[in-house]
Amino acid sequence: MLKIRLRRTGAKKQPAYRVVVAESTAPRDGTFLEILGHYNPLTTPTTFVVKDERVQHWLERGAQPTERVARLLTARGITAASS
């Protein structure tokens, strides 16, 4: 199963993340299929940049966003809020 999830980058105690499509069995910082964007929670306001059309492409093909990514996508207006 494919997941749209965060891949940690950045220095110790300074996390930044890439939004990637990866196989659900792959490790967090392991192999991935495509980088869709990035997320930095330390900036004010937080930085969340993503390729909207590529996210839609992967969602249509059955990729499931993780809980955190789903929340970010909903806040951005890319996906509808789930109940």
Jmol script that loads the backbone (N, CA, C; Angstrom):
load data "model"
ATOM      1  N   MET A   1       0.838  -1.167   0.000  1.00  0.00           N
ATOM      2  CA  MET A   1       0.000   0.000   0.000  1.00  0.00           C
ATOM      3  C   MET A   1       0.893   1.245   0.000  1.00  0.00           C
ATOM      4  N   LEU A   2       0.497   2.225  -0.782  1.00  0.00           N
ATOM      5  CA  LEU A   2       1.253   3.469  -0.856  1.00  0.00           C
ATOM      6  C   LEU A   2       0.737   4.462   0.177  1.00  0.00           C
ATOM      7  N   LYS A   3       1.670   5.199   0.767  1.00  0.00           N
ATOM      8  CA  LYS A   3       1.335   6.219   1.762  1.00  0.00           C
ATOM      9  C   LYS A   3       1.940   7.551   1.331  1.00  0.00           C
ATOM     10  N   ILE A   4       1.220   8.623   1.592  1.00  0.00           N
ATOM     11  CA  ILE A   4       1.782   9.968   1.462  1.00  0.00           C
ATOM     12  C   ILE A   4       2.146  10.355   2.877  1.00  0.00           C
ATOM     13  N   ARG A   5       3.442  10.521   3.126  1.00  0.00           N
ATOM     14  CA  ARG A   5       3.890  10.743   4.500  1.00  0.00           C
ATOM     15  C   ARG A   5       5.071  11.698   4.563  1.00  0.00           C
ATOM     16  N   LEU A   6       5.480  12.005   5.789  1.00  0.00           N
ATOM     17  CA  LEU A   6       6.590  12.919   6.019  1.00  0.00           C
ATOM     18  C   LEU A   6       7.890  12.136   6.158  1.00  0.00           C
ATOM     19  N   ARG A   7       8.947  12.678   5.569  1.00  0.00           N
ATOM     20  CA  ARG A   7      10.286  12.098   5.663  1.00  0.00           C
ATOM     21  C   ARG A   7      11.161  13.147   6.334  1.00  0.00           C
ATOM     22  N   ARG A   8      11.747  12.818   7.463  1.00  0.00           N
ATOM     23  CA  ARG A   8      12.478  13.810   8.249  1.00  0.00           C
ATOM     24  C   ARG A   8      13.807  14.176   7.603  1.00  0.00           C
ATOM     25  N   THR A   9      14.082  15.475   7.573  1.00  0.00           N
ATOM     26  CA  THR A   9      15.383  16.002   7.166  1.00  0.00           C
ATOM     27  C   THR A   9      15.754  17.038   8.219  1.00  0.00           C
ATOM     28  N   GLY A  10      16.869  17.697   8.055  1.00  0.00           N
ATOM     29  CA  GLY A  10      17.250  18.741   8.996  1.00  0.00           C
ATOM     30  C   GLY A  10      18.199  18.234  10.062  1.00  0.00           C
ATOM     31  N   ALA A  11      18.757  19.170  10.783  1.00  0.00           N
ATOM     32  CA  ALA A  11      19.742  18.859  11.812  1.00  0.00           C
ATOM     33  C   ALA A  11      19.075  18.385  13.102  1.00  0.00           C
ATOM     34  N   LYS A  12      19.900  17.963  14.033  1.00  0.00           N
ATOM     35  CA  LYS A  12      19.409  17.528  15.336  1.00  0.00           C
ATOM     36  C   LYS A  12      18.646  18.662  16.013  1.00  0.00           C
ATOM     37  N   LYS A  13      17.455  18.361  16.503  1.00  0.00           N
ATOM     38  CA  LYS A  13      16.566  19.312  17.172  1.00  0.00           C
ATOM     39  C   LYS A  13      16.097  20.455  16.273  1.00  0.00           C
ATOM     40  N   GLN A  14      16.265  20.309  14.959  1.00  0.00           N
ATOM     41  CA  GLN A  14      15.758  21.289  13.994  1.00  0.00           C
ATOM     42  C   GLN A  14      15.067  20.537  12.859  1.00  0.00           C
ATOM     43  N   PRO A  15      13.935  19.930  13.141  1.00  0.00           N
ATOM     44  CA  PRO A  15      13.309  19.081  12.128  1.00  0.00           C
ATOM     45  C   PRO A  15      12.706  19.871  10.976  1.00  0.00           C
ATOM     46  N   ALA A  16      12.854  19.319   9.805  1.00  0.00           N
ATOM     47  CA  ALA A  16      12.155  19.766   8.606  1.00  0.00           C
ATOM     48  C   ALA A  16      11.749  18.472   7.916  1.00  0.00           C
ATOM     49  N   TYR A  17      10.720  18.527   7.118  1.00  0.00           N
ATOM     50  CA  TYR A  17      10.205  17.298   6.535  1.00  0.00           C
ATOM     51  C   TYR A  17       9.959  17.464   5.050  1.00  0.00           C
ATOM     52  N   ARG A  18      10.118  16.362   4.310  1.00  0.00           N
ATOM     53  CA  ARG A  18       9.700  16.296   2.921  1.00  0.00           C
ATOM     54  C   ARG A  18       8.418  15.484   2.879  1.00  0.00           C
ATOM     55  N   VAL A  19       7.488  15.892   2.042  1.00  0.00           N
ATOM     56  CA  VAL A  19       6.264  15.127   1.837  1.00  0.00           C
ATOM     57  C   VAL A  19       6.550  14.193   0.671  1.00  0.00           C
ATOM     58  N   VAL A  20       6.478  12.884   0.919  1.00  0.00           N
ATOM     59  CA  VAL A  20       6.837  11.903  -0.100  1.00  0.00           C
ATOM     60  C   VAL A  20       5.752  10.841  -0.243  1.00  0.00           C
ATOM     61  N   VAL A  21       5.798  10.146  -1.374  1.00  0.00           N
ATOM     62  CA  VAL A  21       4.984   8.949  -1.586  1.00  0.00           C
ATOM     63  C   VAL A  21       5.914   7.765  -1.403  1.00  0.00           C
ATOM     64  N   ALA A  22       5.562   6.863  -0.498  1.00  0.00           N
ATOM     65  CA  ALA A  22       6.413   5.706  -0.206  1.00  0.00           C
ATOM     66  C   ALA A  22       5.551   4.486   0.058  1.00  0.00           C
ATOM     67  N   GLU A  23       6.162   3.329  -0.099  1.00  0.00           N
ATOM     68  CA  GLU A  23       5.510   2.083   0.273  1.00  0.00           C
ATOM     69  C   GLU A  23       5.350   2.077   1.792  1.00  0.00           C
ATOM     70  N   SER A  24       4.235   1.595   2.277  1.00  0.00           N
ATOM     71  CA  SER A  24       3.958   1.650   3.721  1.00  0.00           C
ATOM     72  C   SER A  24       4.944   0.823   4.534  1.00  0.00           C
ATOM     73  N   THR A  25       5.579  -0.180   3.924  1.00  0.00           N
ATOM     74  CA  THR A  25       6.528  -1.015   4.651  1.00  0.00           C
ATOM     75  C   THR A  25       7.935  -0.428   4.679  1.00  0.00           C
ATOM     76  N   ALA A  26       8.197   0.621   3.909  1.00  0.00           N
ATOM     77  CA  ALA A  26       9.525   1.241   3.873  1.00  0.00           C
ATOM     78  C   ALA A  26       9.765   2.027   5.162  1.00  0.00           C
ATOM     79  N   PRO A  27      11.018   2.104   5.629  1.00  0.00           N
ATOM     80  CA  PRO A  27      11.309   2.906   6.823  1.00  0.00           C
ATOM     81  C   PRO A  27      11.007   4.386   6.596  1.00  0.00           C
ATOM     82  N   ARG A  28      10.847   5.135   7.685  1.00  0.00           N
ATOM     83  CA  ARG A  28      10.495   6.553   7.589  1.00  0.00           C
ATOM     84  C   ARG A  28      11.418   7.328   6.658  1.00  0.00           C
ATOM     85  N   ASP A  29      12.723   7.131   6.788  1.00  0.00           N
ATOM     86  CA  ASP A  29      13.676   7.858   5.954  1.00  0.00           C
ATOM     87  C   ASP A  29      14.253   6.962   4.864  1.00  0.00           C
ATOM     88  N   GLY A  30      13.532   5.906   4.507  1.00  0.00           N
ATOM     89  CA  GLY A  30      13.995   4.965   3.501  1.00  0.00           C
ATOM     90  C   GLY A  30      13.588   5.372   2.096  1.00  0.00           C
ATOM     91  N   THR A  31      13.416   4.370   1.244  1.00  0.00           N
ATOM     92  CA  THR A  31      13.118   4.628  -0.161  1.00  0.00           C
ATOM     93  C   THR A  31      11.731   5.235  -0.330  1.00  0.00           C
ATOM     94  N   PHE A  32      11.579   6.017  -1.386  1.00  0.00           N
ATOM     95  CA  PHE A  32      10.311   6.650  -1.704  1.00  0.00           C
ATOM     96  C   PHE A  32      10.183   6.739  -3.218  1.00  0.00           C
ATOM     97  N   LEU A  33       8.979   7.021  -3.689  1.00  0.00           N
ATOM     98  CA  LEU A  33       8.724   7.094  -5.124  1.00  0.00           C
ATOM     99  C   LEU A  33       8.839   8.505  -5.668  1.00  0.00           C
ATOM    100  N   GLU A  34       8.350   9.483  -4.923  1.00  0.00           N
ATOM    101  CA  GLU A  34       8.351  10.858  -5.417  1.00  0.00           C
ATOM    102  C   GLU A  34       8.277  11.841  -4.252  1.00  0.00           C
ATOM    103  N   ILE A  35       8.987  12.959  -4.384  1.00  0.00           N
ATOM    104  CA  ILE A  35       8.881  14.057  -3.421  1.00  0.00           C
ATOM    105  C   ILE A  35       7.756  14.972  -3.893  1.00  0.00           C
ATOM    106  N   LEU A  36       6.788  15.222  -3.014  1.00  0.00           N
ATOM    107  CA  LEU A  36       5.646  16.058  -3.375  1.00  0.00           C
ATOM    108  C   LEU A  36       5.751  17.478  -2.830  1.00  0.00           C
ATOM    109  N   GLY A  37       6.609  17.695  -1.844  1.00  0.00           N
ATOM    110  CA  GLY A  37       6.730  19.026  -1.264  1.00  0.00           C
ATOM    111  C   GLY A  37       7.537  18.987   0.013  1.00  0.00           C
ATOM    112  N   HIS A  38       7.422  20.047   0.821  1.00  0.00           N
ATOM    113  CA  HIS A  38       8.133  20.088   2.098  1.00  0.00           C
ATOM    114  C   HIS A  38       7.300  20.802   3.159  1.00  0.00           C
ATOM    115  N   TYR A  39       7.679  20.546   4.415  1.00  0.00           N
ATOM    116  CA  TYR A  39       6.969  21.074   5.576  1.00  0.00           C
ATOM    117  C   TYR A  39       7.998  21.438   6.629  1.00  0.00           C
ATOM    118  N   ASN A  40       7.912  22.673   7.154  1.00  0.00           N
ATOM    119  CA  ASN A  40       8.809  23.110   8.212  1.00  0.00           C
ATOM    120  C   ASN A  40       7.971  23.675   9.356  1.00  0.00           C
ATOM    121  N   PRO A  41       7.857  22.922  10.453  1.00  0.00           N
ATOM    122  CA  PRO A  41       7.032  23.382  11.571  1.00  0.00           C
ATOM    123  C   PRO A  41       7.687  24.452  12.431  1.00  0.00           C
ATOM    124  N   LEU A  42       8.964  24.732  12.239  1.00  0.00           N
ATOM    125  CA  LEU A  42       9.671  25.682  13.100  1.00  0.00           C
ATOM    126  C   LEU A  42       9.523  27.132  12.658  1.00  0.00           C
ATOM    127  N   THR A  43       9.127  27.371  11.416  1.00  0.00           N
ATOM    128  CA  THR A  43       8.967  28.746  10.958  1.00  0.00           C
ATOM    129  C   THR A  43       7.651  29.306  11.486  1.00  0.00           C
ATOM    130  N   THR A  44       7.554  30.622  11.519  1.00  0.00           N
ATOM    131  CA  THR A  44       6.319  31.263  11.965  1.00  0.00           C
ATOM    132  C   THR A  44       5.794  32.135  10.838  1.00  0.00           C
ATOM    133  N   PRO A  45       4.671  31.831  10.226  1.00  0.00           N
ATOM    134  CA  PRO A  45       3.862  30.620  10.385  1.00  0.00           C
ATOM    135  C   PRO A  45       4.556  29.417   9.741  1.00  0.00           C
ATOM    136  N   THR A  46       4.064  28.232  10.034  1.00  0.00           N
ATOM    137  CA  THR A  46       4.690  27.026   9.497  1.00  0.00           C
ATOM    138  C   THR A  46       4.659  27.048   7.971  1.00  0.00           C
ATOM    139  N   THR A  47       5.701  26.488   7.381  1.00  0.00           N
ATOM    140  CA  THR A  47       5.817  26.421   5.931  1.00  0.00           C
ATOM    141  C   THR A  47       5.328  25.065   5.457  1.00  0.00           C
ATOM    142  N   PHE A  48       4.375  25.073   4.529  1.00  0.00           N
ATOM    143  CA  PHE A  48       3.895  23.834   3.930  1.00  0.00           C
ATOM    144  C   PHE A  48       3.699  24.088   2.449  1.00  0.00           C
ATOM    145  N   VAL A  49       4.604  23.550   1.633  1.00  0.00           N
ATOM    146  CA  VAL A  49       4.563  23.715   0.184  1.00  0.00           C
ATOM    147  C   VAL A  49       4.420  22.338  -0.424  1.00  0.00           C
ATOM    148  N   VAL A  50       3.432  22.188  -1.302  1.00  0.00           N
ATOM    149  CA  VAL A  50       3.187  20.881  -1.908  1.00  0.00           C
ATOM    150  C   VAL A  50       2.685  21.084  -3.342  1.00  0.00           C
ATOM    151  N   LYS A  51       2.984  20.117  -4.205  1.00  0.00           N
ATOM    152  CA  LYS A  51       2.501  20.148  -5.584  1.00  0.00           C
ATOM    153  C   LYS A  51       1.082  19.574  -5.598  1.00  0.00           C
ATOM    154  N   ASP A  52       0.095  20.459  -5.683  1.00  0.00           N
ATOM    155  CA  ASP A  52      -1.306  20.054  -5.567  1.00  0.00           C
ATOM    156  C   ASP A  52      -1.702  18.999  -6.597  1.00  0.00           C
ATOM    157  N   GLU A  53      -1.306  19.204  -7.853  1.00  0.00           N
ATOM    158  CA  GLU A  53      -1.727  18.272  -8.903  1.00  0.00           C
ATOM    159  C   GLU A  53      -1.101  16.893  -8.735  1.00  0.00           C
ATOM    160  N   ARG A  54       0.127  16.821  -8.210  1.00  0.00           N
ATOM    161  CA  ARG A  54       0.763  15.521  -7.986  1.00  0.00           C
ATOM    162  C   ARG A  54       0.129  14.799  -6.788  1.00  0.00           C
ATOM    163  N   VAL A  55      -0.269  15.566  -5.763  1.00  0.00           N
ATOM    164  CA  VAL A  55      -0.957  14.965  -4.618  1.00  0.00           C
ATOM    165  C   VAL A  55      -2.269  14.354  -5.093  1.00  0.00           C
ATOM    166  N   GLN A  56      -3.028  15.085  -5.901  1.00  0.00           N
ATOM    167  CA  GLN A  56      -4.284  14.563  -6.438  1.00  0.00           C
ATOM    168  C   GLN A  56      -4.040  13.315  -7.279  1.00  0.00           C
ATOM    169  N   HIS A  57      -2.979  13.332  -8.067  1.00  0.00           N
ATOM    170  CA  HIS A  57      -2.615  12.180  -8.895  1.00  0.00           C
ATOM    171  C   HIS A  57      -2.435  10.935  -8.035  1.00  0.00           C
ATOM    172  N   TRP A  58      -1.672  11.046  -6.961  1.00  0.00           N
ATOM    173  CA  TRP A  58      -1.413   9.891  -6.101  1.00  0.00           C
ATOM    174  C   TRP A  58      -2.638   9.480  -5.295  1.00  0.00           C
ATOM    175  N   LEU A  59      -3.450  10.442  -4.870  1.00  0.00           N
ATOM    176  CA  LEU A  59      -4.672  10.107  -4.142  1.00  0.00           C
ATOM    177  C   LEU A  59      -5.639   9.334  -5.041  1.00  0.00           C
ATOM    178  N   GLU A  60      -5.724   9.725  -6.314  1.00  0.00           N
ATOM    179  CA  GLU A  60      -6.585   9.019  -7.265  1.00  0.00           C
ATOM    180  C   GLU A  60      -6.115   7.590  -7.503  1.00  0.00           C
ATOM    181  N   ARG A  61      -4.831   7.351  -7.346  1.00  0.00           N
ATOM    182  CA  ARG A  61      -4.280   6.017  -7.558  1.00  0.00           C
ATOM    183  C   ARG A  61      -4.234   5.177  -6.284  1.00  0.00           C
ATOM    184  N   GLY A  62      -4.862   5.670  -5.222  1.00  0.00           N
ATOM    185  CA  GLY A  62      -5.026   4.857  -4.023  1.00  0.00           C
ATOM    186  C   GLY A  62      -4.048   5.110  -2.896  1.00  0.00           C
ATOM    187  N   ALA A  63      -3.162   6.092  -3.029  1.00  0.00           N
ATOM    188  CA  ALA A  63      -2.235   6.394  -1.937  1.00  0.00           C
ATOM    189  C   ALA A  63      -3.015   6.998  -0.775  1.00  0.00           C
ATOM    190  N   GLN A  64      -2.698   6.554   0.438  1.00  0.00           N
ATOM    191  CA  GLN A  64      -3.381   7.026   1.634  1.00  0.00           C
ATOM    192  C   GLN A  64      -2.467   7.980   2.404  1.00  0.00           C
ATOM    193  N   PRO A  65      -2.938   9.196   2.709  1.00  0.00           N
ATOM    194  CA  PRO A  65      -2.106  10.100   3.517  1.00  0.00           C
ATOM    195  C   PRO A  65      -2.080   9.646   4.972  1.00  0.00           C
ATOM    196  N   THR A  66      -0.964   9.896   5.640  1.00  0.00           N
ATOM    197  CA  THR A  66      -0.902   9.618   7.075  1.00  0.00           C
ATOM    198  C   THR A  66      -1.762  10.651   7.792  1.00  0.00           C
ATOM    199  N   GLU A  67      -1.959  10.447   9.080  1.00  0.00           N
ATOM    200  CA  GLU A  67      -2.823  11.338   9.849  1.00  0.00           C
ATOM    201  C   GLU A  67      -2.338  12.790   9.796  1.00  0.00           C
ATOM    202  N   ARG A  68      -1.051  13.007  10.001  1.00  0.00           N
ATOM    203  CA  ARG A  68      -0.493  14.363   9.990  1.00  0.00           C
ATOM    204  C   ARG A  68      -0.590  14.990   8.599  1.00  0.00           C
ATOM    205  N   VAL A  69      -0.259  14.247   7.571  1.00  0.00           N
ATOM    206  CA  VAL A  69      -0.316  14.781   6.206  1.00  0.00           C
ATOM    207  C   VAL A  69      -1.762  15.082   5.828  1.00  0.00           C
ATOM    208  N   ALA A  70      -2.687  14.229   6.224  1.00  0.00           N
ATOM    209  CA  ALA A  70      -4.103  14.475   5.932  1.00  0.00           C
ATOM    210  C   ALA A  70      -4.558  15.780   6.572  1.00  0.00           C
ATOM    211  N   ARG A  71      -4.122  16.026   7.801  1.00  0.00           N
ATOM    212  CA  ARG A  71      -4.474  17.267   8.497  1.00  0.00           C
ATOM    213  C   ARG A  71      -3.895  18.490   7.763  1.00  0.00           C
ATOM    214  N   LEU A  72      -2.653  18.375   7.301  1.00  0.00           N
ATOM    215  CA  LEU A  72      -2.032  19.486   6.570  1.00  0.00           C
ATOM    216  C   LEU A  72      -2.732  19.733   5.240  1.00  0.00           C
ATOM    217  N   LEU A  73      -3.072  18.656   4.531  1.00  0.00           N
ATOM    218  CA  LEU A  73      -3.751  18.788   3.236  1.00  0.00           C
ATOM    219  C   LEU A  73      -5.146  19.385   3.415  1.00  0.00           C
ATOM    220  N   THR A  74      -5.832  19.006   4.473  1.00  0.00           N
ATOM    221  CA  THR A  74      -7.164  19.559   4.737  1.00  0.00           C
ATOM    222  C   THR A  74      -7.069  21.041   5.052  1.00  0.00           C
ATOM    223  N   ALA A  75      -6.082  21.422   5.847  1.00  0.00           N
ATOM    224  CA  ALA A  75      -5.896  22.836   6.190  1.00  0.00           C
ATOM    225  C   ALA A  75      -5.571  23.660   4.948  1.00  0.00           C
ATOM    226  N   ARG A  76      -4.891  23.053   3.999  1.00  0.00           N
ATOM    227  CA  ARG A  76      -4.524  23.723   2.751  1.00  0.00           C
ATOM    228  C   ARG A  76      -5.683  23.732   1.765  1.00  0.00           C
ATOM    229  N   GLY A  77      -6.707  22.892   1.989  1.00  0.00           N
ATOM    230  CA  GLY A  77      -7.865  22.858   1.110  1.00  0.00           C
ATOM    231  C   GLY A  77      -7.737  21.888  -0.051  1.00  0.00           C
ATOM    232  N   ILE A  78      -6.763  20.995   0.012  1.00  0.00           N
ATOM    233  CA  ILE A  78      -6.549  20.031  -1.072  1.00  0.00           C
ATOM    234  C   ILE A  78      -7.497  18.850  -0.941  1.00  0.00           C
ATOM    235  N   THR A  79      -7.731  18.386   0.280  1.00  0.00           N
ATOM    236  CA  THR A  79      -8.665  17.288   0.503  1.00  0.00           C
ATOM    237  C   THR A  79      -9.758  17.749   1.449  1.00  0.00           C
ATOM    238  N   ALA A  80     -10.882  17.062   1.394  1.00  0.00           N
ATOM    239  CA  ALA A  80     -11.995  17.388   2.278  1.00  0.00           C
ATOM    240  C   ALA A  80     -11.744  16.799   3.659  1.00  0.00           C
ATOM    241  N   ALA A  81     -12.249  17.438   4.662  1.00  0.00           N
ATOM    242  CA  ALA A  81     -12.090  16.942   6.034  1.00  0.00           C
ATOM    243  C   ALA A  81     -12.878  15.645   6.188  1.00  0.00           C
ATOM    244  N   SER A  82     -12.242  14.650   6.778  1.00  0.00           N
ATOM    245  CA  SER A  82     -12.921  13.377   7.010  1.00  0.00           C
ATOM    246  C   SER A  82     -13.560  13.394   8.398  1.00  0.00           C
ATOM    247  N   SER A  83     -14.672  12.689   8.526  1.00  0.00           N
ATOM    248  CA  SER A  83     -15.369  12.712   9.805  1.00  0.00           C
ATOM    249  C   SER A  83     -14.939  11.621  10.731  1.00  0.00           C
TER     250      SER A  83
END
end "model"
wireframe off; spacefill off
backbone 0.3
color backbone group
